[in-house]
Amino acid sequence: MKKISIVIPAYNEEGNVAMIHQKIKEVFDGLPNYDFEIIFVNDGSRDNTQQKLEELSKQYDEVKFIEFSRNFGHQPAVKAGMDSALGNAVISMDGDLQHPPEIIPEMIQKWEEGYDVVFTFRTYPKEISFFKRKTSDLFYKLLSSLSDVNLTKGGGSDFRLLDARAVDVMRNFNEDDLFLRGLTSWMGFKQIGIDFTAAERLSGKSSYNLKKMFTFAFTGITAFSVKPLYLAAYLGFLFSALSVIGYGAYVVHSFIAKTEISGWASLIMTIVFFGGLQLIILGIMGIYLGKIFKQVKDRPNYIIKNKNF
């Protein structure tokens, strides 16, 4: 009997963990040829998530939990679950039921057909705000154009199945800024995508705000490409050329026309503009240097405080 490991990061999900366990259990009741385990990773929750997980684990043998010493983030939580999973395949999904467990049988079927990675294309119902849909689409377009990974529109969900061979590769990654969606695409193997419609969050409030979205975007872009550094260099050459051509022509015209070169406003605007451009370029370089600084420390991605297996 093949075993499927379900990895679920949980941050303040006390109202959801029991329900998602019930939903997954119902799915596997219809899959008698498969055993399963659910690994909840408590990512430093401030509510009663840990208490709920301990209660569930006492009632059901398939429920396992990992408790972090503090909040390390969603991506380290997913990796921690994968590092501890023992299944022939591992499925990662969120704990708020926006990733419907009902499509797990289809993911397993594709895996049995020979696919090592089964990822999902996320579509949003009409109830989801226009801003949320458009910013999500824009993020993946930007990431695909500025990085060396190709994430299809809507295909960046963390709801995916990985064969044990792909999980073994994932365990060997020791990057400080984890971006598992990009790593899954980068490492290859035979992959296929399936559609799902994101449901409404069952309980609680999402902590994924606009600031975290931009941070996640920068992490993805700088983790897989140096194109922003080339872009900064191109901008430097472009504006240097424009300044030489434009202001050179102005100086020549003033010399021929015998007009005085004056104008504090234009001078200040020029200084401020190019000063801002230099700060942008230095900022891009600083992001990469910061990544190197953190990586060479070789600190662990997460610290486990407690686990029941």
Backbone bond lengths (Angstrom), bond angles and torsions (degrees), N, CA, C in turn:
res aa  C-N    CA-C-N  psi(-1)  N-CA   C-N-CA  omega(-1)  CA-C   N-CA-C  phi
1 M - - - 1.461 - - 1.525 109.15 -
2 K 1.335 117.16 124.67 1.457 121.76 -179.97 1.530 110.06 -77.37
3 K 1.324 113.84 148.06 1.460 119.49 -177.19 1.523 110.08 -112.72
4 I 1.327 116.03 135.61 1.458 122.93 177.61 1.525 108.33 -112.73
5 S 1.316 116.24 126.19 1.466 121.37 176.51 1.525 108.84 -99.26
6 I 1.317 116.22 130.14 1.459 122.22 177.29 1.526 107.70 -108.06
7 V 1.319 117.00 119.79 1.460 122.18 -179.58 1.526 108.85 -105.16
8 I 1.341 115.95 124.87 1.464 120.83 -176.42 1.527 109.45 -131.56
9 P 1.333 118.44 107.84 1.466 119.71 172.62 1.525 109.65 -71.53
10 A 1.319 116.82 140.21 1.465 121.03 -176.52 1.517 110.20 -132.85
11 Y 1.320 116.01 120.65 1.457 121.58 174.47 1.524 107.97 -130.00
12 N 1.316 116.60 108.50 1.467 123.02 -177.37 1.530 110.91 56.62
13 E 1.317 116.04 53.69 1.468 122.31 -177.82 1.535 111.62 -116.71
14 E 1.323 117.79 35.21 1.457 119.99 -176.74 1.525 112.78 -59.93
15 G 1.325 117.53 -29.74 1.454 120.75 -179.43 1.512 114.22 -85.79
16 N 1.339 117.27 -3.44 1.457 120.19 -173.42 1.528 114.89 -116.19
17 V 1.331 117.96 -27.01 1.468 119.99 -169.74 1.534 112.36 -62.65
18 A 1.328 117.06 -39.43 1.471 119.25 -179.67 1.523 111.05 -67.49
19 M 1.337 116.18 -39.85 1.458 120.15 -177.86 1.528 111.43 -69.23
20 I 1.341 117.55 -42.47 1.465 118.06 -178.88 1.526 110.42 -69.28
21 H 1.327 118.00 -32.59 1.456 119.77 174.46 1.522 110.25 -62.52
22 Q 1.333 116.89 -43.13 1.460 120.64 -179.71 1.520 111.06 -63.09
23 K 1.341 116.37 -41.90 1.462 120.61 -179.83 1.533 111.05 -64.09
24 I 1.327 116.49 -43.59 1.464 120.17 -179.95 1.528 110.62 -66.47
25 K 1.317 116.44 -40.12 1.462 120.97 178.81 1.532 110.74 -61.53
26 E 1.315 116.87 -40.72 1.464 120.88 177.91 1.528 110.68 -63.30
27 V 1.338 116.41 -38.21 1.468 120.30 178.71 1.521 110.37 -63.34
28 F 1.322 118.04 -45.83 1.460 120.94 -176.86 1.532 112.36 -77.86
29 D 1.333 117.69 -15.71 1.465 119.51 170.38 1.523 110.42 -64.00
30 G 1.328 115.38 -26.81 1.462 120.59 176.39 1.510 113.34 -91.20
31 L 1.335 116.90 3.25 1.467 121.97 177.87 1.525 108.71 -124.13
32 P 1.328 117.71 71.70 1.471 120.67 -172.60 1.523 114.43 -66.11
33 N 1.323 117.80 -15.55 1.463 120.31 -178.76 1.525 113.13 -88.36
34 Y 1.320 117.00 4.73 1.461 120.60 -177.56 1.523 110.41 -127.88
35 D 1.317 115.25 134.97 1.453 121.72 169.42 1.535 107.66 -91.75
36 F 1.326 117.22 160.55 1.457 118.75 -179.16 1.522 110.85 -149.97
37 E 1.312 114.77 157.34 1.455 123.24 171.35 1.522 108.16 -136.89
38 I 1.318 116.27 147.96 1.462 121.48 177.06 1.519 107.85 -116.61
39 I 1.322 115.97 119.25 1.464 121.31 179.47 1.525 108.10 -106.12
40 F 1.318 116.30 104.79 1.460 121.31 174.53 1.526 108.50 -86.53
41 V 1.321 116.40 133.55 1.467 121.36 178.05 1.525 107.73 -114.34
42 N 1.322 115.35 105.30 1.465 121.22 -179.78 1.523 109.36 -77.87
43 D 1.325 115.34 105.78 1.462 121.75 -173.53 1.534 110.92 -90.07
44 G 1.334 115.64 60.72 1.465 119.89 176.32 1.507 113.87 68.35
45 S 1.328 117.79 38.76 1.470 121.34 -179.21 1.523 111.19 -61.31
46 R 1.342 114.89 147.65 1.460 121.03 179.54 1.528 112.19 -102.57
47 D 1.303 117.04 -3.19 1.462 120.14 179.06 1.530 108.87 -102.67
48 N 1.318 117.14 -151.39 1.471 122.08 -177.07 1.531 112.82 -96.19
49 T 1.334 116.93 26.04 1.456 120.20 -179.75 1.523 111.77 -57.51
50 Q 1.328 117.78 -45.24 1.463 121.11 -177.76 1.524 111.05 -62.66
51 Q 1.313 116.99 -42.14 1.462 120.94 178.75 1.521 110.71 -61.15
52 K 1.339 116.47 -43.32 1.466 120.53 179.19 1.528 110.86 -63.23
53 L 1.334 116.73 -39.67 1.462 120.43 -179.63 1.522 111.20 -66.77
54 E 1.317 116.97 -39.91 1.461 120.01 178.25 1.526 111.26 -65.17
55 E 1.308 116.86 -37.79 1.465 120.32 177.45 1.522 110.75 -65.91
56 L 1.335 116.58 -43.20 1.465 120.50 179.42 1.522 111.37 -63.85
57 S 1.332 116.59 -41.51 1.464 120.26 -177.36 1.528 111.84 -65.55
58 K 1.311 117.33 -28.06 1.465 120.90 177.71 1.531 111.20 -75.00
59 Q 1.322 116.48 -27.79 1.466 120.80 -178.78 1.520 112.70 -87.69
60 Y 1.342 116.73 -31.93 1.465 120.47 -172.89 1.537 109.50 -130.32
61 D 1.318 115.76 127.19 1.465 121.14 -178.53 1.521 112.65 -67.36
62 E 1.332 116.44 -27.10 1.470 118.84 -176.97 1.525 112.67 -77.07
63 V 1.331 117.83 -10.97 1.459 120.89 -178.27 1.527 109.70 -89.62
64 K 1.326 115.47 121.67 1.459 122.31 176.84 1.525 108.28 -125.60
65 F 1.301 116.68 154.64 1.465 119.11 179.91 1.522 110.85 -139.79
66 I 1.330 113.39 150.97 1.456 123.27 171.88 1.523 106.10 -124.59
67 E 1.310 117.11 129.03 1.462 121.18 178.93 1.525 109.33 -111.40
68 F 1.339 115.85 122.28 1.461 120.54 177.35 1.530 110.42 -78.06
69 S 1.339 115.28 157.17 1.466 120.23 177.22 1.527 111.86 -72.86
70 R 1.338 115.98 -21.97 1.466 122.47 176.20 1.515 107.95 -161.59
71 N 1.310 116.58 -175.67 1.453 120.95 177.82 1.534 110.19 -78.82
72 F 1.334 116.67 114.49 1.463 122.01 178.75 1.524 112.30 -104.89
73 G 1.320 117.66 -12.61 1.457 119.88 178.76 1.513 113.21 111.23
74 H 1.322 114.52 162.68 1.462 121.68 -174.90 1.522 112.53 -63.44
75 Q 1.336 117.74 -47.16 1.457 120.99 -175.56 1.535 112.88 -65.55
76 P 1.335 119.65 -45.58 1.462 118.46 173.73 1.526 113.38 -60.77
77 A 1.344 116.59 -32.08 1.468 119.56 178.83 1.526 110.54 -66.05
78 V 1.334 116.72 -42.21 1.467 119.92 177.86 1.525 110.10 -63.25
79 K 1.321 116.67 -44.01 1.468 119.90 -179.15 1.524 111.11 -64.59
80 A 1.328 117.55 -37.94 1.465 120.23 178.49 1.521 110.99 -60.75
81 G 1.317 116.81 -41.62 1.456 119.99 176.91 1.512 112.22 -63.86
82 M 1.336 116.74 -41.44 1.461 120.54 178.20 1.523 111.20 -65.29
83 D 1.321 116.62 -38.80 1.464 120.22 -179.74 1.527 111.57 -61.49
84 S 1.323 117.51 -28.18 1.464 121.56 -176.16 1.524 113.49 -102.75
85 A 1.325 117.12 -5.47 1.466 120.38 -175.56 1.529 111.26 -73.53
86 L 1.316 115.48 143.37 1.462 121.68 -178.81 1.529 112.91 -115.18
87 G 1.323 117.48 5.75 1.464 120.69 -174.85 1.515 113.58 -75.55
88 N 1.336 114.88 162.33 1.466 121.05 171.93 1.520 111.43 -68.81
89 A 1.324 115.63 -21.47 1.460 122.54 174.00 1.524 107.53 -146.83
90 V 1.328 115.60 152.77 1.463 121.10 -178.68 1.519 108.69 -124.67
91 I 1.324 115.74 129.85 1.458 121.97 176.15 1.517 108.10 -111.86
92 S 1.328 117.12 125.25 1.463 120.96 174.78 1.528 108.78 -104.53
93 M 1.322 115.83 139.84 1.462 120.83 -179.37 1.522 109.10 -157.36
94 D 1.335 116.26 159.22 1.452 121.19 179.07 1.523 110.62 -79.36
95 G 1.318 115.51 160.99 1.456 120.52 -174.23 1.500 115.16 -96.65
96 D 1.343 118.64 11.41 1.466 120.74 -177.21 1.528 113.00 -104.98
97 L 1.345 116.67 9.12 1.466 124.02 179.19 1.529 113.70 67.73
98 Q 1.338 118.00 14.32 1.462 119.22 170.15 1.528 110.55 -74.11
99 H 1.334 115.71 -21.34 1.455 121.77 170.77 1.530 107.40 -96.22
100 P 1.315 118.59 106.13 1.468 121.09 -172.84 1.530 112.75 -71.33
101 P 1.324 118.14 122.35 1.474 120.72 177.58 1.525 112.96 -62.98
102 E 1.329 117.64 -17.74 1.461 121.29 -176.38 1.526 113.40 -63.33
103 I 1.344 117.87 -19.46 1.472 118.06 179.77 1.522 112.10 -94.34
104 I 1.324 117.50 3.84 1.470 120.50 177.08 1.533 111.75 -58.25
105 P 1.347 120.10 -42.80 1.472 118.80 177.39 1.519 113.05 -57.99
106 E 1.321 118.13 -37.44 1.467 120.61 178.47 1.526 110.42 -67.42
107 M 1.328 117.35 -38.02 1.464 120.76 177.85 1.529 110.27 -64.32
108 I 1.325 116.29 -42.52 1.463 120.22 178.87 1.521 111.04 -65.05
109 Q 1.326 116.44 -37.96 1.468 120.31 178.85 1.530 110.96 -61.74
110 K 1.335 116.61 -44.96 1.462 120.39 177.83 1.533 110.94 -62.94
111 W 1.320 116.14 -37.42 1.466 120.49 177.18 1.526 110.54 -63.53
112 E 1.322 116.80 -42.47 1.466 121.08 178.90 1.526 111.49 -66.48
113 E 1.323 116.92 -23.64 1.464 120.46 177.49 1.523 111.82 -76.89
114 G 1.327 117.26 -7.45 1.457 120.24 175.28 1.511 115.63 116.91
115 Y 1.321 117.66 4.05 1.459 120.36 179.73 1.526 109.79 -84.95
116 D 1.333 115.39 132.37 1.465 120.50 -179.64 1.521 112.19 -82.88
117 V 1.327 116.60 -28.73 1.467 122.05 179.69 1.524 108.63 -130.62
118 V 1.315 115.38 125.57 1.466 120.97 175.09 1.523 106.49 -118.68
119 F 1.334 116.17 103.99 1.454 119.87 179.63 1.526 109.40 -100.47
120 T 1.304 117.03 175.15 1.463 120.40 -174.50 1.517 111.60 -125.83
121 F 1.329 115.25 143.71 1.454 122.84 171.67 1.522 108.33 -95.34
122 R 1.300 116.14 118.29 1.462 119.94 -177.43 1.523 110.97 -92.83
123 T 1.309 116.26 129.09 1.458 122.16 170.81 1.527 107.92 -118.74
124 Y 1.329 115.70 152.46 1.454 119.88 -176.06 1.523 110.90 -106.57
125 P 1.331 117.40 141.15 1.463 119.78 173.33 1.522 110.31 -69.34
126 K 1.322 116.11 166.64 1.464 120.64 -177.06 1.526 112.28 -63.01
127 E 1.332 116.49 -23.60 1.464 119.21 -178.04 1.528 112.43 -68.63
128 I 1.342 116.98 -23.45 1.463 120.66 179.03 1.529 109.01 -71.58
129 S 1.320 117.23 138.87 1.456 122.00 -173.94 1.531 111.90 -61.80
130 F 1.323 114.86 149.91 1.458 122.06 177.32 1.526 110.58 -59.29
131 F 1.342 115.94 -38.98 1.463 120.96 -179.61 1.522 111.05 -62.15
132 K 1.330 117.01 -43.05 1.458 121.55 -179.86 1.522 110.96 -62.93
133 R 1.315 117.61 -44.44 1.469 120.78 -178.54 1.524 111.19 -65.36
134 K 1.332 116.27 -44.83 1.454 120.27 -175.50 1.529 112.06 -71.05
135 T 1.327 117.15 -40.74 1.463 119.23 178.94 1.525 110.88 -66.20
136 S 1.333 117.01 -35.00 1.458 120.09 177.30 1.524 110.67 -65.30
137 D 1.338 117.25 -45.47 1.461 120.94 178.17 1.530 111.32 -62.85
138 L 1.339 115.90 -41.73 1.457 120.26 -179.23 1.521 110.98 -63.85
139 F 1.340 116.16 -37.71 1.467 120.69 -179.84 1.523 110.88 -59.70
140 Y 1.325 117.81 -47.82 1.457 120.41 -176.52 1.525 112.26 -72.46
141 K 1.333 117.53 -30.79 1.456 119.82 174.09 1.524 110.12 -65.82
142 L 1.333 115.96 -44.13 1.458 120.70 179.99 1.517 110.86 -64.98
143 L 1.333 116.72 -43.07 1.457 120.87 -178.90 1.522 111.02 -63.82
144 S 1.329 117.10 -42.75 1.459 120.34 -178.95 1.527 111.81 -66.88
145 S 1.349 116.59 -34.17 1.459 119.49 -177.79 1.526 113.05 -79.75
146 L 1.346 117.37 -29.57 1.452 120.74 -175.99 1.521 113.91 -100.53
147 S 1.325 117.81 -7.90 1.456 119.80 -178.13 1.519 110.10 -121.67
148 D 1.321 115.51 -179.16 1.460 121.23 -178.04 1.519 112.70 -100.97
149 V 1.338 117.08 15.04 1.455 121.06 175.02 1.515 108.59 -116.18
150 N 1.313 115.89 150.82 1.457 121.12 -178.22 1.522 109.27 -113.95
151 L 1.326 115.30 99.88 1.454 120.52 176.60 1.521 108.23 -100.17
152 T 1.335 115.14 112.68 1.449 120.36 -179.24 1.515 109.77 -63.98
153 K 1.326 116.48 148.34 1.462 122.09 179.24 1.527 110.73 -48.78
154 G 1.330 116.28 122.89 1.457 121.02 -179.79 1.509 113.37 80.53
155 G 1.328 118.18 -2.71 1.454 120.70 -175.22 1.506 114.13 -95.40
156 G 1.336 116.56 15.30 1.446 119.64 -177.72 1.510 113.97 -98.36
157 S 1.316 116.36 17.20 1.457 118.94 -179.44 1.516 110.62 -70.41
158 D 1.348 116.21 150.11 1.461 120.76 175.65 1.526 111.69 -85.91
159 F 1.301 117.08 13.90 1.462 123.20 175.69 1.524 107.11 -92.27
160 R 1.345 116.90 99.82 1.459 120.38 -175.78 1.521 110.55 -153.70
161 L 1.320 115.61 161.43 1.458 122.96 174.48 1.515 108.73 -113.67
162 L 1.331 116.37 133.86 1.456 122.43 176.28 1.522 109.36 -122.64
163 D 1.319 116.32 132.83 1.456 121.04 172.74 1.530 109.22 -66.30
164 A 1.321 116.70 156.81 1.470 121.15 -177.94 1.524 111.78 -56.75
165 R 1.338 117.68 -32.76 1.468 119.52 178.54 1.523 111.00 -65.72
166 A 1.340 116.85 -41.36 1.458 120.35 177.74 1.521 111.16 -68.46
167 V 1.323 117.07 -34.96 1.468 120.89 177.55 1.524 110.38 -64.97
168 D 1.330 117.70 -39.02 1.463 120.90 176.99 1.524 111.33 -59.67
169 V 1.327 116.62 -39.41 1.464 120.52 176.88 1.525 110.03 -65.90
170 M 1.339 116.40 -43.25 1.455 121.09 -179.25 1.528 111.63 -61.75
171 R 1.314 116.67 -35.22 1.477 120.15 -179.97 1.522 111.79 -63.86
172 N 1.325 116.93 -28.77 1.461 120.77 -176.32 1.523 113.14 -80.27
173 F 1.333 117.10 -11.03 1.460 119.39 177.51 1.527 109.25 -71.76
174 N 1.329 115.26 134.78 1.461 119.90 -179.67 1.527 110.21 -130.63
175 E 1.321 115.72 42.62 1.454 120.28 -179.55 1.521 110.66 -81.32
176 D 1.328 115.66 144.89 1.460 119.25 -179.31 1.529 111.06 -72.14
177 D 1.329 117.34 -51.20 1.461 121.59 177.86 1.525 108.78 -93.03
178 L 1.316 116.57 91.80 1.459 121.06 -177.21 1.520 110.82 -72.82
179 F 1.313 115.58 135.28 1.460 121.83 172.49 1.525 105.95 -136.62
180 L 1.327 115.70 83.58 1.463 121.71 -169.53 1.522 112.52 -65.21
181 R 1.320 117.31 -30.79 1.463 119.41 178.69 1.523 110.40 -61.76
182 G 1.338 115.82 -44.07 1.460 119.31 178.01 1.513 112.56 -70.04
183 L 1.335 117.40 -39.15 1.458 120.95 179.62 1.526 111.06 -63.39
184 T 1.326 116.50 -38.09 1.468 120.18 179.04 1.521 110.80 -62.84
185 S 1.319 116.40 -41.64 1.461 120.37 178.20 1.526 111.09 -70.17
186 W 1.338 116.27 -38.88 1.470 121.35 -175.02 1.517 112.65 -68.64
187 M 1.338 118.32 -37.25 1.459 119.62 -171.02 1.525 113.64 -77.12
188 G 1.319 117.30 -7.54 1.459 118.91 173.23 1.516 113.90 85.27
189 F 1.344 117.22 -132.13 1.459 125.20 -170.83 1.538 109.76 68.63
190 K 1.309 115.00 174.60 1.456 120.97 179.80 1.530 108.62 -83.16
191 Q 1.336 116.05 117.87 1.455 120.62 -172.69 1.526 111.91 -124.30
192 I 1.323 114.36 152.85 1.460 121.04 176.24 1.524 108.05 -150.41
193 G 1.318 116.67 150.81 1.459 121.44 179.97 1.518 111.70 -116.71
194 I 1.326 115.91 148.78 1.459 122.40 175.31 1.520 108.60 -130.17
195 D 1.325 116.04 157.08 1.461 121.86 -176.62 1.522 111.70 -88.73
196 F 1.331 115.13 149.34 1.457 120.65 167.16 1.526 108.49 -152.79
197 T 1.311 115.64 152.45 1.455 121.64 178.26 1.518 108.90 -101.11
198 A 1.316 116.64 123.22 1.466 121.04 -178.81 1.522 109.68 -66.22
199 A 1.322 116.18 129.51 1.462 121.15 179.95 1.524 109.74 -89.01
200 E 1.319 115.10 171.67 1.457 120.21 174.90 1.523 109.81 -70.42
201 R 1.306 115.69 149.49 1.462 120.56 176.97 1.518 108.74 -64.05
202 L 1.354 116.42 132.10 1.461 120.66 -175.02 1.515 111.85 -69.21
203 S 1.333 117.39 -48.90 1.457 121.27 -174.90 1.512 109.36 -150.26
204 G 1.330 116.08 153.68 1.459 120.47 177.61 1.517 112.09 81.20
205 K 1.315 115.07 -174.93 1.461 122.52 -176.66 1.517 109.83 -123.57
206 S 1.315 115.77 135.17 1.457 119.65 -179.91 1.525 110.75 -67.39
207 S 1.331 116.02 139.34 1.469 121.65 177.74 1.525 111.23 -96.60
208 Y 1.329 116.65 6.04 1.466 121.20 -176.81 1.520 108.80 -89.58
209 N 1.337 117.08 90.36 1.451 121.98 -176.68 1.524 111.02 -97.25
210 L 1.343 115.62 -175.32 1.459 120.53 -176.49 1.526 111.64 -64.76
211 K 1.329 116.90 -37.28 1.461 120.54 179.42 1.519 110.90 -62.32
212 K 1.346 117.16 -44.16 1.460 120.73 179.42 1.525 110.84 -67.03
213 M 1.341 116.47 -31.55 1.466 119.85 178.51 1.533 110.39 -64.80
214 F 1.332 116.86 -44.35 1.460 119.94 178.86 1.531 111.18 -67.07
215 T 1.341 116.45 -40.29 1.462 119.77 177.69 1.525 110.79 -61.18
216 F 1.328 115.36 -43.06 1.464 120.89 178.85 1.529 110.79 -63.04
217 A 1.353 115.93 -38.33 1.464 120.21 178.94 1.521 111.04 -63.90
218 F 1.335 117.16 -46.15 1.461 120.26 178.49 1.520 111.36 -63.03
219 T 1.333 116.72 -37.87 1.459 120.31 178.07 1.519 110.82 -61.53
220 G 1.337 116.30 -46.32 1.455 120.49 -179.37 1.514 113.02 -64.53
221 I 1.328 116.33 -42.71 1.460 120.42 -177.19 1.528 111.14 -68.43
222 T 1.332 116.49 -47.64 1.465 119.44 -176.09 1.522 112.96 -77.41
223 A 1.336 117.30 -15.84 1.467 119.60 178.74 1.523 112.49 -79.77
224 F 1.328 117.19 -19.94 1.457 119.42 -172.69 1.519 114.21 -127.06
225 S 1.317 117.77 8.04 1.452 117.71 -178.34 1.522 111.26 -160.60
226 V 1.340 115.42 151.11 1.463 121.66 170.38 1.529 109.69 -108.16
227 K 1.316 117.39 14.63 1.465 120.79 -179.99 1.523 113.16 -58.35
228 P 1.352 119.76 -36.97 1.471 118.12 176.55 1.523 113.31 -59.17
229 L 1.344 118.16 -31.63 1.461 120.42 177.25 1.523 110.34 -68.45
230 Y 1.329 116.83 -40.53 1.458 120.23 176.02 1.530 110.34 -65.28
231 L 1.342 116.31 -39.49 1.457 120.14 178.69 1.521 110.73 -61.10
232 A 1.330 116.25 -41.06 1.464 119.99 178.32 1.528 110.81 -62.38
233 A 1.329 116.49 -41.90 1.466 120.10 178.67 1.525 111.31 -64.76
234 Y 1.344 116.39 -43.20 1.466 120.17 178.46 1.521 111.33 -61.17
235 L 1.340 116.32 -40.95 1.459 119.41 178.79 1.528 110.61 -63.38
236 G 1.328 116.27 -39.90 1.463 120.08 178.46 1.513 111.86 -60.33
237 F 1.353 116.32 -47.08 1.460 120.37 178.17 1.525 111.47 -63.71
238 L 1.321 116.50 -42.12 1.464 121.05 -176.87 1.519 111.10 -62.03
239 F 1.313 116.88 -51.84 1.460 119.70 -175.94 1.523 111.63 -72.68
240 S 1.318 117.79 -29.57 1.464 119.49 173.93 1.524 110.09 -63.72
241 A 1.330 116.40 -43.83 1.463 120.53 179.00 1.523 111.48 -64.30
242 L 1.328 115.76 -42.92 1.473 119.63 179.83 1.521 111.12 -63.84
243 S 1.327 116.19 -39.34 1.462 119.06 -178.98 1.529 110.96 -67.44
244 V 1.349 116.52 -40.53 1.468 119.75 179.12 1.522 110.59 -64.73
245 I 1.325 115.48 -45.40 1.473 119.63 -178.25 1.518 110.92 -66.97
246 G 1.340 115.52 -50.26 1.459 119.56 -175.17 1.512 113.36 -67.34
247 Y 1.333 116.94 -53.16 1.452 119.52 -177.75 1.522 111.52 -74.44
248 G 1.332 117.62 -28.48 1.463 119.51 174.87 1.518 111.40 -62.71
249 A 1.332 115.30 -43.52 1.464 119.67 178.39 1.523 110.85 -64.04
250 Y 1.323 116.42 -37.51 1.466 120.34 -179.99 1.529 111.04 -66.82
251 V 1.334 117.10 -40.95 1.465 120.68 179.02 1.527 110.74 -65.16
252 V 1.335 116.87 -43.73 1.470 120.33 179.36 1.519 110.63 -61.98
253 H 1.340 116.57 -43.54 1.461 120.95 179.25 1.518 110.75 -62.90
254 S 1.319 117.37 -41.61 1.458 120.75 -179.68 1.527 111.22 -66.33
255 F 1.341 115.34 -37.00 1.477 119.07 179.62 1.529 111.03 -66.93
256 I 1.343 116.04 -43.09 1.461 119.70 -178.94 1.528 110.54 -69.27
257 A 1.330 116.65 -41.58 1.464 120.62 -177.53 1.516 112.61 -81.46
258 K 1.338 117.32 -4.71 1.455 123.82 -178.88 1.531 111.43 55.58
259 T 1.321 115.49 41.64 1.466 120.83 175.96 1.516 108.80 -102.45
260 E 1.320 115.31 150.71 1.460 120.28 -177.71 1.524 110.44 -76.61
261 I 1.296 116.63 136.47 1.459 122.15 175.19 1.525 108.29 -84.99
262 S 1.299 116.06 109.00 1.464 120.14 -176.87 1.523 109.43 -144.61
263 G 1.315 115.20 176.09 1.470 119.10 177.05 1.506 112.38 120.57
264 W 1.338 115.01 89.99 1.454 118.97 179.61 1.529 111.97 -65.33
265 A 1.338 116.38 -34.17 1.479 119.90 -176.41 1.521 111.26 -60.74
266 S 1.347 116.30 -49.35 1.462 119.54 -179.23 1.524 111.19 -64.80
267 L 1.342 115.91 -35.05 1.464 119.80 179.41 1.527 111.13 -66.02
268 I 1.324 115.99 -46.84 1.461 120.09 179.70 1.521 111.31 -63.74
269 M 1.355 116.62 -42.29 1.469 120.13 178.85 1.517 110.74 -60.45
270 T 1.319 116.82 -39.82 1.464 120.46 -179.97 1.528 110.69 -64.88
271 I 1.341 115.24 -45.03 1.464 119.48 -179.80 1.522 110.98 -62.40
272 V 1.335 115.71 -45.51 1.463 119.61 -179.13 1.520 111.14 -64.22
273 F 1.341 116.99 -41.29 1.464 120.57 -178.28 1.523 111.21 -62.81
274 F 1.323 116.07 -51.56 1.460 118.79 -177.41 1.531 111.43 -72.03
275 G 1.338 117.00 -29.63 1.457 119.22 173.69 1.522 111.25 -63.55
276 G 1.334 116.17 -42.28 1.466 119.59 177.16 1.515 112.05 -64.61
277 L 1.340 116.34 -39.79 1.461 120.15 178.73 1.522 110.95 -62.56
278 Q 1.328 116.42 -41.18 1.467 119.86 178.59 1.529 111.14 -64.34
279 L 1.328 116.86 -38.48 1.457 119.99 178.49 1.527 111.09 -65.11
280 I 1.335 116.66 -38.03 1.466 120.03 177.77 1.527 110.18 -62.43
281 I 1.325 115.90 -46.12 1.466 120.22 -179.59 1.529 110.72 -63.80
282 L 1.327 116.64 -43.64 1.458 119.92 177.67 1.527 111.27 -63.97
283 G 1.343 115.91 -35.25 1.459 119.32 177.76 1.515 112.10 -63.90
284 I 1.340 116.93 -42.32 1.463 120.73 177.82 1.524 110.54 -62.31
285 M 1.319 115.87 -44.94 1.472 119.40 177.67 1.526 110.68 -63.09
286 G 1.332 116.04 -37.58 1.455 120.01 -179.95 1.513 112.75 -64.13
287 I 1.338 117.31 -35.96 1.465 120.69 178.24 1.527 110.39 -60.86
288 Y 1.328 115.97 -45.90 1.463 119.54 179.86 1.527 111.41 -66.89
289 L 1.321 117.25 -40.66 1.464 120.05 177.76 1.525 110.53 -64.52
290 G 1.329 116.44 -37.62 1.457 119.63 177.48 1.514 112.02 -63.34
291 K 1.332 116.78 -37.93 1.460 120.36 177.40 1.532 110.81 -63.65
292 I 1.340 115.92 -42.47 1.457 119.76 178.09 1.529 110.07 -63.04
293 F 1.320 116.49 -43.24 1.461 121.82 -179.90 1.525 111.41 -57.56
294 K 1.343 116.16 -44.62 1.462 119.59 -179.18 1.523 111.84 -73.62
295 Q 1.343 116.63 -34.32 1.456 119.60 -176.36 1.530 111.63 -69.57
296 V 1.327 116.90 -39.77 1.464 119.10 -176.43 1.529 111.91 -69.21
297 K 1.318 117.97 -17.85 1.460 120.30 175.45 1.531 111.17 -70.10
298 D 1.339 115.78 -25.57 1.463 122.13 176.27 1.529 112.37 56.65
299 R 1.332 116.55 41.26 1.449 120.06 175.77 1.527 109.64 -77.74
300 P 1.316 118.94 153.79 1.473 120.37 179.08 1.524 111.46 -67.52
301 N 1.316 115.91 153.53 1.465 120.66 177.90 1.517 112.80 -68.63
302 Y 1.321 116.12 -24.02 1.459 120.03 -177.70 1.533 109.11 -158.75
303 I 1.327 115.90 162.49 1.458 122.45 176.18 1.537 107.86 -126.86
304 I 1.322 116.68 125.20 1.467 121.74 -178.29 1.524 109.25 -89.70
305 K 1.311 114.85 124.03 1.462 120.75 176.99 1.535 111.57 -87.83
306 N 1.343 114.68 -37.81 1.455 118.70 -174.19 1.528 109.20 -158.75
307 K 1.302 117.37 148.40 1.473 122.60 174.49 1.524 108.69 -155.35
308 N 1.315 116.07 157.12 1.483 119.67 -175.72 1.528 112.52 -108.74
309 F 1.334 117.10 19.40 1.470 119.04 177.89 1.514 109.24 -152.35
